[in-house]
Amino acid sequence: MTRKRIVILIISGILLISFVILTVVSEKVYIALLPEVTTHTLRTSTSKDGVNERWLPGECVRKNSKGEDAVYVVREREGRFRKEFYAEEVAVDVEDTRDDGYVLVLAMVLGHMDPIVIESNLPVSDQEAVKWMNKAEYDREPIR
């Protein structure tokens, strides 16, 4: 091999290693900047009329960009680097409030085991990637 080829191979190797390092650092920074969310599940009870009622802590219900009541459900999808969790906005109608702070919500698309965001260190928006802090509590149940 000529000296020129050796220099080109060394420079190529250094560039490759640099790109790998930058990719790893980029992933770590991306994950560190995600909103950290804690979730809660619906409490279902049966009313006197035999209808299933869905109760949530009032903190779960937030106003969306249109000023409507909504909750955020944690879902899973393919992300930038691997599978990631994201918040999906679901519109709800608040029908009643109890003394303990729970609210009765109407939303046909909410399942009884859906992880609903109750707390976040940063504002959460629809389809935004999130870091799910209490996922271990849900590992026994599949997420749709």
DRENDO-715054 format. One record per residue (C-alpha): x negated, y, z negated; residue number from 0; residue in one letter. Coordinates in steps of 0.1 Angstrom, whole numbers, plus 5000, padded with zeros to 4 digits. Layout:
<recs>
+------+------+------+-----+------+
:   xx :   yy :   zz : pos : code :
+------+------+------+-----+------+
:    X :    Y :    Z : NUM :    A :
...
+------+------+------+-----+------+
</recs>
This chain:
<recs>
+------+------+------+-----+------+
:   xx :   yy :   zz : pos : code :
+------+------+------+-----+------+
: 5000 : 5000 : 5000 :   0 :    M :
: 4989 : 5035 : 5007 :   1 :    T :
: 4986 : 5061 : 4981 :   2 :    R :
: 5015 : 5080 : 4996 :   3 :    K :
: 5038 : 5051 : 4992 :   4 :    R :
: 5028 : 5045 : 4956 :   5 :    I :
: 5035 : 5081 : 4948 :   6 :    V :
: 5070 : 5079 : 4965 :   7 :    I :
: 5078 : 5047 : 4945 :   8 :    L :
: 5068 : 5063 : 4912 :   9 :    I :
: 5088 : 5094 : 4919 :  10 :    I :
: 5118 : 5073 : 4930 :  11 :    S :
: 5115 : 5052 : 4898 :  12 :    G :
: 5114 : 5084 : 4876 :  13 :    I :
: 5145 : 5098 : 4894 :  14 :    L :
: 5164 : 5066 : 4889 :  15 :    L :
: 5156 : 5065 : 4852 :  16 :    I :
: 5165 : 5102 : 4849 :  17 :    S :
: 5199 : 5095 : 4865 :  18 :    F :
: 5206 : 5066 : 4842 :  19 :    V :
: 5197 : 5087 : 4811 :  20 :    I :
: 5219 : 5116 : 4823 :  21 :    L :
: 5248 : 5092 : 4829 :  22 :    T :
: 5246 : 5078 : 4794 :  23 :    V :
: 5243 : 5112 : 4778 :  24 :    V :
: 5272 : 5125 : 4799 :  25 :    S :
: 5294 : 5096 : 4787 :  26 :    E :
: 5285 : 5102 : 4751 :  27 :    K :
: 5292 : 5139 : 4753 :  28 :    V :
: 5325 : 5132 : 4771 :  29 :    Y :
: 5337 : 5108 : 4744 :  30 :    I :
: 5325 : 5132 : 4716 :  31 :    A :
: 5347 : 5160 : 4730 :  32 :    L :
: 5379 : 5141 : 4733 :  33 :    L :
: 5408 : 5149 : 4709 :  34 :    P :
: 5409 : 5125 : 4680 :  35 :    E :
: 5445 : 5112 : 4675 :  36 :    V :
: 5462 : 5092 : 4648 :  37 :    T :
: 5494 : 5074 : 4657 :  38 :    T :
: 5526 : 5063 : 4641 :  39 :    H :
: 5554 : 5039 : 4652 :  40 :    T :
: 5591 : 5044 : 4653 :  41 :    L :
: 5612 : 5033 : 4624 :  42 :    R :
: 5643 : 5017 : 4637 :  43 :    T :
: 5675 : 5013 : 4616 :  44 :    S :
: 5710 : 5004 : 4625 :  45 :    T :
: 5737 : 5030 : 4620 :  46 :    S :
: 5772 : 5024 : 4607 :  47 :    K :
: 5784 : 5021 : 4643 :  48 :    D :
: 5758 : 4993 : 4650 :  49 :    G :
: 5736 : 5016 : 4671 :  50 :    V :
: 5698 : 5013 : 4667 :  51 :    N :
: 5685 : 5047 : 4655 :  52 :    E :
: 5649 : 5057 : 4660 :  53 :    R :
: 5633 : 5078 : 4633 :  54 :    W :
: 5599 : 5095 : 4634 :  55 :    L :
: 5580 : 5118 : 4611 :  56 :    P :
: 5588 : 5154 : 4621 :  57 :    G :
: 5551 : 5161 : 4628 :  58 :    E :
: 5553 : 5138 : 4658 :  59 :    C :
: 5577 : 5160 : 4677 :  60 :    V :
: 5560 : 5190 : 4694 :  61 :    R :
: 5570 : 5216 : 4719 :  62 :    K :
: 5557 : 5210 : 4754 :  63 :    N :
: 5547 : 5237 : 4779 :  64 :    S :
: 5584 : 5242 : 4788 :  65 :    K :
: 5594 : 5247 : 4752 :  66 :    G :
: 5612 : 5213 : 4751 :  67 :    E :
: 5608 : 5187 : 4723 :  68 :    D :
: 5584 : 5160 : 4732 :  69 :    A :
: 5562 : 5133 : 4717 :  70 :    V :
: 5529 : 5119 : 4730 :  71 :    Y :
: 5525 : 5081 : 4733 :  72 :    V :
: 5490 : 5066 : 4736 :  73 :    V :
: 5485 : 5045 : 4767 :  74 :    R :
: 5455 : 5028 : 4784 :  75 :    E :
: 5441 : 5033 : 4819 :  76 :    R :
: 5409 : 5031 : 4839 :  77 :    E :
: 5388 : 5061 : 4830 :  78 :    G :
: 5356 : 5078 : 4841 :  79 :    R :
: 5333 : 5052 : 4827 :  80 :    F :
: 5355 : 5024 : 4814 :  81 :    R :
: 5391 : 5019 : 4802 :  82 :    K :
: 5402 : 5048 : 4781 :  83 :    E :
: 5432 : 5059 : 4761 :  84 :    F :
: 5454 : 5089 : 4771 :  85 :    Y :
: 5484 : 5107 : 4759 :  86 :    A :
: 5516 : 5104 : 4778 :  87 :    E :
: 5543 : 5131 : 4772 :  88 :    E :
: 5578 : 5118 : 4766 :  89 :    V :
: 5607 : 5142 : 4763 :  90 :    A :
: 5630 : 5136 : 4733 :  91 :    V :
: 5662 : 5150 : 4719 :  92 :    D :
: 5661 : 5156 : 4681 :  93 :    V :
: 5695 : 5146 : 4668 :  94 :    E :
: 5691 : 5148 : 4630 :  95 :    D :
: 5666 : 5155 : 4602 :  96 :    T :
: 5664 : 5138 : 4569 :  97 :    R :
: 5652 : 5152 : 4536 :  98 :    D :
: 5620 : 5131 : 4538 :  99 :    D :
: 5610 : 5150 : 4570 : 100 :    G :
: 5619 : 5122 : 4594 : 101 :    Y :
: 5638 : 5131 : 4625 : 102 :    V :
: 5662 : 5110 : 4646 : 103 :    L :
: 5651 : 5110 : 4682 : 104 :    V :
: 5668 : 5100 : 4714 : 105 :    L :
: 5645 : 5087 : 4741 : 106 :    A :
: 5653 : 5056 : 4761 : 107 :    M :
: 5617 : 5051 : 4772 : 108 :    V :
: 5602 : 5048 : 4737 : 109 :    L :
: 5596 : 5012 : 4726 : 110 :    G :
: 5597 : 5002 : 4689 : 111 :    H :
: 5559 : 4995 : 4689 : 112 :    M :
: 5547 : 5025 : 4710 : 113 :    D :
: 5519 : 5043 : 4692 : 114 :    P :
: 5531 : 5079 : 4689 : 115 :    I :
: 5507 : 5107 : 4681 : 116 :    V :
: 5513 : 5121 : 4647 : 117 :    I :
: 5480 : 5140 : 4641 : 118 :    E :
: 5452 : 5154 : 4664 : 119 :    S :
: 5421 : 5175 : 4657 : 120 :    N :
: 5427 : 5193 : 4690 : 121 :    L :
: 5458 : 5202 : 4711 : 122 :    P :
: 5469 : 5173 : 4732 : 123 :    V :
: 5485 : 5176 : 4767 : 124 :    S :
: 5501 : 5151 : 4791 : 125 :    D :
: 5477 : 5126 : 4807 : 126 :    Q :
: 5448 : 5139 : 4787 : 127 :    E :
: 5422 : 5113 : 4775 : 128 :    A :
: 5421 : 5108 : 4738 : 129 :    V :
: 5401 : 5090 : 4711 : 130 :    K :
: 5425 : 5067 : 4693 : 131 :    W :
: 5414 : 5067 : 4656 : 132 :    M :
: 5437 : 5040 : 4641 : 133 :    N :
: 5438 : 5016 : 4671 : 134 :    K :
: 5429 : 4987 : 4648 : 135 :    A :
: 5464 : 4988 : 4633 : 136 :    E :
: 5479 : 4980 : 4668 : 137 :    Y :
: 5454 : 4954 : 4680 : 138 :    D :
: 5479 : 4926 : 4673 : 139 :    R :
: 5506 : 4941 : 4695 : 140 :    E :
: 5501 : 4946 : 4733 : 141 :    P :
: 5505 : 4981 : 4748 : 142 :    I :
: 5525 : 4984 : 4780 : 143 :    R :
+------+------+------+-----+------+
</recs>
